[in-house]
Amino acid sequence: MSRDKKIAAAADVLWQAERNARPCAPLHDYLDRGDLDAAYTVQQINIERRLKNGARLTGRKIGLTAKSVQQQLGVDQPDYGTLLSDMVVSDGGSIPRDRLLQPKVEAEIAFVLGADLDMQNPSAADVLRATAFIAPSIEIVDSRIADWKIALTDTIADNASSGLFVLGTPAISPLGFDFTACEMEMSIDGQQVSTGAGRDCLGSPVAAVAWLAEKMRAENMPLRAGYIIMSGALGPMAPAGPGADVRAKISGLGHVSVSFEE
């Protein structure tokens, strides 16, 4: 089977896994572990399918920014995925039990851009100037790969293991906020399940957004005004089963919550 046919087959496998609500095997029969370009091509094929079905591009997400998450999944670098309009959950909202396959949750800082971020080698100052506001957020990650047995190419192909996301309150200016020292706490059903700090996200969530901006510019898909950017987990992700009540707070920023139906 040619490389192009393997890419198409991998995209079909992931697409059917989501449509049928049945996780699939890892994609090593289709994607060489070092072929990240092929994995991103698979991701884009299925994003285009969702756009044709009525979803709207709303932003990008950065995955695997925390060393703790990289260690959980056995990978050694960040990746990116696409945020779509059908992935948004309201703060305090409830997620139907059949909406996801193997959900896990992580807390992070969301950036909403007020200007394009499309220059070469953007600095922290460029990121701050382009950001209209920031907000606390929960990302509900998911995997179409059975038992989360993923290599880097698996998660990239699977839209960086995206599921849903929630933006909390309040939304504030990024100016004056301490992105490095801010602390995150996340609980499920009142029990603490994850802690971390801004420095755990590639040194700073601002640095993570700068990394993404350069990556997307190089791919001719620059970050645009209005995009929501999920900047990456501030601590380990945790599984969320039926009935779970998830709450997170980030010092100096605010809080966010979401629940899962029984």
FENJOVEN-V464296 format. One record per residue. SS is DSSP state (helix for helix, strand for strand, loop for the rest). PSI is psi in whole degrees, -180 to 180 (999 if undefined). D_CENTER is the distance of its C-alpha to the mean C-alpha in Angstrom with 1 decimal. Layout:
ss=SS psi=PSI d_center=D_CENTER
ss=SS psi=PSI d_center=D_CENTER
//
This chain:
ss=loop psi=132 d_center=31.5
ss=loop psi=164 d_center=30.4
ss=helix psi=-43 d_center=27.0
ss=helix psi=-39 d_center=26.4
ss=helix psi=-35 d_center=27.4
ss=helix psi=-40 d_center=25.2
ss=helix psi=-47 d_center=22.2
ss=helix psi=-40 d_center=23.3
ss=helix psi=-41 d_center=23.9
ss=helix psi=-43 d_center=20.5
ss=helix psi=-41 d_center=19.0
ss=helix psi=-40 d_center=21.6
ss=helix psi=-47 d_center=21.0
ss=helix psi=-41 d_center=17.3
ss=helix psi=-46 d_center=18.3
ss=helix psi=-33 d_center=21.1
ss=helix psi=-41 d_center=19.2
ss=helix psi=-44 d_center=17.1
ss=helix psi=-39 d_center=20.3
ss=helix psi=-2 d_center=22.4
ss=loop psi=43 d_center=20.1
ss=loop psi=111 d_center=21.2
ss=loop psi=151 d_center=19.0
ss=strand psi=172 d_center=20.3
ss=loop psi=160 d_center=21.4
ss=loop psi=158 d_center=19.6
ss=loop psi=20 d_center=20.0
ss=loop psi=-16 d_center=22.4
ss=loop psi=-16 d_center=25.2
ss=loop psi=-32 d_center=23.5
ss=loop psi=125 d_center=21.4
ss=loop psi=140 d_center=22.9
ss=loop psi=-28 d_center=20.8
ss=loop psi=-1 d_center=21.2
ss=loop psi=76 d_center=20.7
ss=helix psi=-32 d_center=17.2
ss=helix psi=-41 d_center=18.6
ss=helix psi=-40 d_center=19.4
ss=helix psi=-43 d_center=16.0
ss=helix psi=-31 d_center=14.4
ss=helix psi=-41 d_center=17.4
ss=helix psi=-47 d_center=16.7
ss=helix psi=-48 d_center=13.2
ss=helix psi=-35 d_center=15.1
ss=helix psi=-46 d_center=17.9
ss=helix psi=-28 d_center=16.0
ss=helix psi=-44 d_center=14.2
ss=helix psi=-37 d_center=17.8
ss=helix psi=-43 d_center=19.0
ss=helix psi=-37 d_center=16.8
ss=helix psi=-40 d_center=17.9
ss=helix psi=-26 d_center=21.4
ss=loop psi=4 d_center=21.1
ss=loop psi=-8 d_center=20.6
ss=loop psi=160 d_center=16.9
ss=loop psi=139 d_center=16.3
ss=strand psi=124 d_center=13.9
ss=strand psi=-10 d_center=12.5
ss=strand psi=-160 d_center=10.2
ss=strand psi=160 d_center=7.5
ss=strand psi=148 d_center=4.1
ss=strand psi=129 d_center=5.2
ss=strand psi=159 d_center=5.1
ss=loop psi=41 d_center=8.5
ss=loop psi=-28 d_center=9.9
ss=strand psi=134 d_center=12.0
ss=helix psi=-35 d_center=15.0
ss=helix psi=-38 d_center=15.2
ss=helix psi=-40 d_center=12.0
ss=helix psi=-42 d_center=13.3
ss=helix psi=-37 d_center=16.6
ss=helix psi=-37 d_center=15.4
ss=helix psi=-1 d_center=14.2
ss=loop psi=37 d_center=17.0
ss=loop psi=170 d_center=15.3
ss=loop psi=16 d_center=16.2
ss=loop psi=158 d_center=13.9
ss=loop psi=169 d_center=10.4
ss=strand psi=-178 d_center=8.9
ss=strand psi=157 d_center=7.1
ss=strand psi=-177 d_center=6.3
ss=strand psi=135 d_center=7.8
ss=strand psi=134 d_center=7.8
ss=strand psi=161 d_center=11.2
ss=helix psi=-25 d_center=13.8
ss=helix psi=8 d_center=14.1
ss=helix psi=-2 d_center=10.7
ss=strand psi=133 d_center=12.0
ss=strand psi=137 d_center=13.8
ss=loop psi=151 d_center=16.4
ss=loop psi=129 d_center=16.8
ss=loop psi=4 d_center=19.1
ss=loop psi=175 d_center=18.5
ss=strand psi=138 d_center=19.0
ss=strand psi=124 d_center=17.1
ss=loop psi=146 d_center=19.6
ss=helix psi=-34 d_center=20.1
ss=helix psi=10 d_center=20.0
ss=helix psi=-29 d_center=16.8
ss=loop psi=166 d_center=14.7
ss=loop psi=-55 d_center=16.0
ss=loop psi=64 d_center=14.8
ss=loop psi=143 d_center=12.5
ss=strand psi=158 d_center=11.4
ss=strand psi=150 d_center=10.3
ss=strand psi=150 d_center=9.2
ss=strand psi=143 d_center=10.3
ss=strand psi=180 d_center=9.4
ss=strand psi=128 d_center=11.0
ss=strand psi=136 d_center=10.2
ss=strand psi=134 d_center=12.4
ss=strand psi=121 d_center=14.3
ss=strand psi=137 d_center=16.4
ss=loop psi=-9 d_center=20.1
ss=loop psi=160 d_center=21.0
ss=loop psi=147 d_center=20.0
ss=strand psi=79 d_center=18.6
ss=loop psi=16 d_center=20.2
ss=loop psi=161 d_center=22.6
ss=loop psi=139 d_center=23.1
ss=loop psi=61 d_center=22.0
ss=loop psi=143 d_center=20.8
ss=loop psi=173 d_center=21.8
ss=helix psi=-39 d_center=20.5
ss=helix psi=-39 d_center=23.2
ss=helix psi=-42 d_center=21.9
ss=helix psi=-46 d_center=18.4
ss=helix psi=-41 d_center=20.2
ss=helix psi=-34 d_center=22.6
ss=helix psi=-13 d_center=20.1
ss=strand psi=123 d_center=18.1
ss=strand psi=-45 d_center=19.8
ss=strand psi=166 d_center=18.3
ss=strand psi=161 d_center=15.6
ss=strand psi=151 d_center=14.8
ss=strand psi=150 d_center=13.7
ss=strand psi=157 d_center=10.7
ss=strand psi=128 d_center=9.5
ss=strand psi=131 d_center=6.3
ss=strand psi=101 d_center=8.1
ss=strand psi=158 d_center=6.8
ss=loop psi=159 d_center=9.7
ss=loop psi=133 d_center=11.6
ss=loop psi=-3 d_center=14.5
ss=strand psi=128 d_center=16.1
ss=helix psi=133 d_center=18.7
ss=helix psi=20 d_center=18.5
ss=helix psi=31 d_center=15.3
ss=loop psi=76 d_center=17.7
ss=loop psi=144 d_center=15.5
ss=loop psi=173 d_center=16.2
ss=helix psi=-41 d_center=14.0
ss=helix psi=-33 d_center=15.2
ss=helix psi=-49 d_center=14.4
ss=helix psi=-37 d_center=10.6
ss=helix psi=-50 d_center=10.7
ss=helix psi=-33 d_center=13.0
ss=loop psi=37 d_center=11.1
ss=helix psi=46 d_center=8.4
ss=helix psi=37 d_center=6.4
ss=helix psi=43 d_center=7.2
ss=loop psi=153 d_center=5.5
ss=loop psi=-84 d_center=7.9
ss=strand psi=172 d_center=8.4
ss=strand psi=155 d_center=8.0
ss=strand psi=133 d_center=11.1
ss=strand psi=132 d_center=12.6
ss=loop psi=-158 d_center=15.6
ss=strand psi=158 d_center=18.8
ss=loop psi=173 d_center=20.4
ss=loop psi=127 d_center=19.1
ss=strand psi=165 d_center=20.9
ss=loop psi=145 d_center=21.8
ss=loop psi=-15 d_center=20.1
ss=loop psi=125 d_center=23.6
ss=loop psi=-9 d_center=25.1
ss=loop psi=139 d_center=22.0
ss=loop psi=93 d_center=21.8
ss=loop psi=-24 d_center=18.3
ss=loop psi=-46 d_center=19.6
ss=loop psi=-9 d_center=21.6
ss=loop psi=145 d_center=19.7
ss=strand psi=143 d_center=19.3
ss=strand psi=138 d_center=16.9
ss=strand psi=134 d_center=18.2
ss=strand psi=137 d_center=16.6
ss=strand psi=154 d_center=19.0
ss=strand psi=123 d_center=19.4
ss=loop psi=38 d_center=22.9
ss=loop psi=-4 d_center=24.1
ss=strand psi=128 d_center=23.5
ss=strand psi=129 d_center=21.4
ss=strand psi=-14 d_center=18.7
ss=strand psi=139 d_center=16.7
ss=strand psi=159 d_center=17.8
ss=strand psi=-173 d_center=16.9
ss=strand psi=166 d_center=17.3
ss=helix psi=-36 d_center=16.0
ss=helix psi=-17 d_center=17.7
ss=helix psi=-8 d_center=15.6
ss=strand psi=84 d_center=12.6
ss=loop psi=31 d_center=14.4
ss=loop psi=-33 d_center=17.4
ss=loop psi=140 d_center=16.0
ss=helix psi=-29 d_center=12.9
ss=helix psi=-42 d_center=15.3
ss=helix psi=-36 d_center=15.7
ss=helix psi=-43 d_center=12.1
ss=helix psi=-38 d_center=12.2
ss=helix psi=-42 d_center=15.5
ss=helix psi=-46 d_center=14.3
ss=helix psi=-43 d_center=11.8
ss=helix psi=-44 d_center=14.7
ss=helix psi=-41 d_center=17.1
ss=helix psi=-46 d_center=15.2
ss=helix psi=-35 d_center=14.8
ss=helix psi=-44 d_center=18.4
ss=helix psi=-27 d_center=19.6
ss=loop psi=7 d_center=18.1
ss=loop psi=33 d_center=20.0
ss=loop psi=61 d_center=17.0
ss=loop psi=156 d_center=17.1
ss=strand psi=132 d_center=15.1
ss=loop psi=157 d_center=17.3
ss=loop psi=136 d_center=18.7
ss=loop psi=-16 d_center=17.1
ss=loop psi=142 d_center=13.5
ss=strand psi=130 d_center=10.8
ss=strand psi=116 d_center=8.7
ss=strand psi=113 d_center=5.9
ss=strand psi=-8 d_center=7.6
ss=strand psi=153 d_center=6.5
ss=strand psi=142 d_center=8.3
ss=loop psi=-3 d_center=12.0
ss=loop psi=-178 d_center=13.3
ss=loop psi=147 d_center=13.3
ss=loop psi=159 d_center=11.5
ss=strand psi=142 d_center=14.2
ss=strand psi=147 d_center=15.2
ss=loop psi=110 d_center=16.0
ss=loop psi=-180 d_center=19.1
ss=loop psi=136 d_center=21.2
ss=loop psi=-3 d_center=22.5
ss=loop psi=137 d_center=20.0
ss=strand psi=112 d_center=19.9
ss=strand psi=129 d_center=16.9
ss=strand psi=141 d_center=17.5
ss=strand psi=149 d_center=16.1
ss=strand psi=146 d_center=17.9
ss=strand psi=122 d_center=17.5
ss=loop psi=136 d_center=21.0
ss=loop psi=-5 d_center=22.2
ss=loop psi=-64 d_center=19.5
ss=strand psi=-155 d_center=19.5
ss=strand psi=165 d_center=18.2
ss=strand psi=147 d_center=16.1
ss=strand psi=158 d_center=16.7
ss=strand psi=153 d_center=16.1
ss=strand psi=163 d_center=18.3
ss=strand psi=133 d_center=18.6
ss=loop psi=150 d_center=21.8
ss=loop psi=999 d_center=24.5
//
